[in-house]
Amino acid sequence: MRSKSIGLHILPLLRDMYETAIIFLYPAECRVCTEFLGATTIPYICNNCWQDIHYLEPPWCDICGTPSINGLCDPCATTPPRYGKLRSIAFYQTTLQQAIHFFKFEKKKAFAQHLIQLLNAHIPLDYSIPEYDFILPVPIHKKRLRERGFNQATLLANGIGKSEGVPVLTGTLIRHRHTQAQSGLDREARQKNLIGAFEIRNPRMLNGKRLLVIDDVFTTGATIREIVNELWTADPAEIDVLTLARRREL
């Protein structure tokens, strides 16, 4: 049994090493700009494109982080969300969109280290990560976890937690109902799709705590709204949200 367990851990490492060797021996085009890849520290993406990621900068809505807003956006002013604040590192477009696609859908786990570095290097100034009691990654259903082999939000959360010294909880907030993929659904359908999808185990652990929810991409906010509503049933002190990327048009 031990040898089988070791083999399961070695196989992904060998696959990553094989892909790295192929890139080195058979240089290819950058998957973003199609120019010659050349010497690069990021698989499949040239250094020029990696440097061209469009990071979010103030002003943004004080609560939801909508870009180019001073103070509060109209929705937050009239019906504020239940989280304290939400921020994203960069726009979900071009290079970052392609990198997340490699990571999430093509199962290239090696991208995790590069996305974690990017995330840690651009945490918004109005966030003090060590002040949170727990970091909670947005969970995926066990069926999707088996298909993908990892939860991308968990890897990002572990990267932040390790860097900032904050515990990451992966078994407290769970996705107990398998749902249709959110991509391709409109705003209303996304919200209906997620009703009752999440559950908290051992809610007393979260009582009175400051929580930071981590996800890879913020789109319409349907997933975050459902998770935050569920987390408040455990009566935490605060809930904030941080995502790697944000779509321009919500």
Summary of the structure (lengths in Angstrom):
residues: 250
radius of gyration: 18.8
end to end distance: 48.9
largest distance: 59.1
contacts: 757
relative contact order: 0.14
helix: 40%
strand: 16%
